Amino acid sequence: MSWFGGLKAKVLVNESLAKHTTLKSGHGAGLWIEPFDKEDLRALIKRCRSLRKKYFILGLGSKVLFKRKKVPLVIHLGSDNFKRCALEGSDIIASAGVSLNRLLAVAYENGLGGLEFLSGIPASVGGALALNAGVGWPVRLDIGTFVYEVEVMDRLGRVRTLSQKELKFKYRGSNLKSRVILGARFRLFKKRKKNIRIKMDKFWDYRKTTQDLGYPSAGCVFKNYNGQPSGRLIDLCGLKGSRIGDAQISAKHGNFIINLANADSKDIVSLIKLAQRKVRAKFGIKLEPEIQII
């Protein structure tokens, strides 16, 4: 009997990770496990701890680059039990596996504003909270501003709800990365649906105009440095359009690395290192990746 036997879960062996990331690059997961519900997730987490098995929690894969040939265990909260979205007054309670597109649709349908700036970001609620997803145009807006509480599971399988006071959000980060995010309560405000749609379209149009959305990517690769856009620093180094294999620094946005066809993870990593090396040599600035490199 396998070590994960008895769990209600979808289990795949040697699953391609390129199928599960927005970069469409990556090798395989030795085991890909989708628990049925929180109890099965708890049992799985506890078994991993007792057997000292390392795992990676993956959402929609929009900010992840798998450079390893094989990741032993990936846990994906992909069952319907992790994709619930409910309304309570002006609050939306969303599970970790809910896509931001779905979250925005529920907000729009119920005339609730605040999250329009997330329009077009291909992430799940869990991933967006961990990285405090947001935009820097026309002003800085982050998802953490609208979070009232977050339900999490720790590495011992214990579930608790973190209050607003216990949550710490920062630029492209939070204090949630060491926990498994199960869901969150978003506190929004009443707004005319027409105005919500106008604002959502405004952010979506901005993305289409400024970002290279025609090819697979992980969005912005690097964090901005002290308010200086990393894309501009990369551009000033003459790196736009630089290519290694099928990986390319976008000619449209210097902070995007795109997959032209079948980019290998090692080529994407090489471009990341090239950008870091050139920016450091020219400006004395060390670019910090915004994406997770596994």
N, C-alpha and C positions, 0 to 999 in steps of 0.2 A: 504493500500500500504506500502511495506517495505521501510525502510530508504534509501536503495540502489536502489530503483526502478528507471527505466528510463536509467540506465547505460547499455552500451554495454559491457557485461562482462560475463564470466563463473562463476557461483556461486554454491558452494557445501556446504551442511550443515553437520556438524559433520564429517568432512573429517579426515581420519587417517593420522597423521603426520609421522608415521613410514614408510609410502609409499614414503615420499618425503625427507628423509634424508639418507645420506650414512651409518649412524649408524643403520638404520632400527629399531629405537626405538623412542617412543614418543606416546602420547595419541591423542587427537583430537583437531581440529580447529573448534570452534563454527561456523565460517564462513570462507570459502576459496574463495577468489575472484581473478579472473584473468581478469584485464581490457583489452579491445580490443586494445587500442592505448593510446598515451600520453594524448589526450584530456579526455578520460574516466578515466585515472589515475589521472589527475588533478582534475576532478570533484569528484572522490572518496576521494582524500586527503582532499579537501576542506570540504566535508561533514563530514569526520571524525573529522576535527578540530572544525567545528561548533557544532557538537554533542558531542564533547569531548570523542570520541571513540579512544582507543589505538589500534595500529596495529603493525604488524611485517612484514617487507619485507623479503621474502625468495627467494633465488636463487635455486641452485641445492642441497642445504642442506648439504654441505660437511664439514662445520665447526660449526654445530649447534647441541645442545642437548636440547630438550624440556623436562624439568622435571615437569612442571605444568600438572595437570590432564587435563586441557583444556585451550587452548589459544583462547581468544574471536574472534580475527580477524587476518587472515594471508593474505597478498597481495602477489601474485606471478606474476612476469612478464613473463608469459609463452606463450603468443600469438606470432604469427609469426612476428608481428610488433616490438617485442622486441628481435628478433633473427636475425636481419639483419647484414650482413657483407659485406662491399664494399671496393674496392681498389681505391686509388688515388695516383698514382706514387709509391713511396716507403712507403706510409702510408696505414694503414688498419683502417677503421672506423667500429667499432663493437658495437652493441647494448648490453645492460646489460645482456640480457638473453642468449647471445651466449656462448656456452660451450668453455672452453679452448682448447679442442680437435678440435673443428671446427675452432677456431682462428688459431691454429697451422697448420691445413690442408690448410687454405687459404694462410698462409705465405709460406708454402712449395710449393704449386702449383704455386706460383708467384715468387719463388726464393728470398724470403725475410728472412733474418736471424736476430737473436737476442733473440727470445723467446723460443728457443729449450729447455731450462731448465724447462719449464712448462710441459713438456711431462709427461703424466700420472696423473696429478693433476685433480681430478674430480670436478672442480668448474666452475662457470659461470664467465663472465667478471666482472659483478657487485660485486660479492662476493670476487673475487681475488683482485680487486682494493681496496675495503674497508679494507681488511686485508694485503694488499701489499704482495701477495703470492710470494713465492720464495724458494730457496734452500740455504743450507749452505755448499754444497760440489760441486766441490773441493774448490770453493771460494763462498762467499755470492753473490747471484744474486737475484734481486727482480723485479717484474713486473713494479713497479713505475718508474724505470730507463728509460723505453721505452715509457712512456706516455707523449704525447704532450699537450693534453687538454682533459677535461672530461665535459660532459653535465650532469647537475644535476637538480633536482626539490627540492625546499625547502618545509617546512611544510605548507606553504601558497599556494602551487601549482604553484609557480613562477619558470620558467625555465631559466637557464643561463649556459653559458659555462665558466668553470674555466681554466685559462691559466696555463701553466707550472709553472710560478712564484707563482701562487696562491695555487698550490698543495703542500702538505706537506706529504711526505711518510717517514715512519720510520719502524724499525723492527717490522713486523707483526701488522702494524697499519697505519692510515692515518687520514687526516682531513675531510674525506668523510662520516664518520659514521652517522653524524646527518642529512644527505641528502639522497634523493632517487637517486641512480646512474642510469642514462638513457643510457649512452654509453660513448665511449672514442675513441680518435684518437691515434693510436700507430705509432711512427716514427721508422721505421726499416731500414735495409740496404741490398743492393744486395749481394747475396751469391749463390754459386753453390748448386743446389738442392741435389746433391750427398753428399756434406758436411753437409748440413742441416739435412739430414736423418741420417747420421752417428752420429751427435751430439744428435739428438732426441733419437736415440736408446741407446746411451751411458747413458743418464739420466734415461730412462725407465728401462734399465738393472740394474742400480744401485738401483732403487726403489724396483725392484723385489728381489734383493739379500739381501737388508738390512731391508725391511719393510714387515709387515705381511699383505699381500694383499688377503689372502685366505678367510677372514671373513669381514663382514661389520665393518667399523670403521669411525672415523672422522679425520683420519690422526694423526699427532702429537697433543697430548692433551695440553701440556704445552710449553710455550716459553722457550728457552734456557736462562740460567742465566749468564750474563757477559761472554759469550763465552763458558761456560760449558754446554755440552749437557745434557738436563734434563733426557733423556733416560739412560745415564750412571749413573747419581745420583740415579735414581730409581733402577737401576740394582745393584748398590753397597749397597742398602738397602735390597737386597735379595727379591725384590717384583715381579720379573718376574714370570709369571705363576699364580700369586695370583688371586683367583676367588671368586666372590660373585654372586650367582645365575648363570645366563648365561653370565654375564659380566666378562671379564678376562683381566688382564694386560698381553699383548702379551709376550710369551716366547722368541720371536725373536727380539722384539724392545720394550724397557721399556717405551717408550713414546707413545705407542699405547695401547688403550683399545679396545678390539674387542668384537663383539656380536656373541657368539657361537651358539645361536639359537633364543631365544626370550627374550633377556635381557631387563629388566625393567629399566627405566630411573633412578629410585632411587638407583638401584644397581650400575649403572655406576657412579653416583654421589658419592656413598659410596667409590668406588675405587679411585676416584679423591681425596677425602678427606684423604683416607688412605695414598696415595702417598705423599700428601702435609705434612701430620703429620709426617711420617717417615723421609722424607728428611729434614724437619726442625729440628727434634730432633737430627739427625746424623750430619748435616752440617750447621745448623743455616741459611738455605736458604729457603725462602718462594717461592714455585713454583707458577707462574702466569699462569692461563689457557690461551691457545691460542684459544680455541673454545669458542663460545658464549653459555652460559647456560641460558636458558629462563625459 
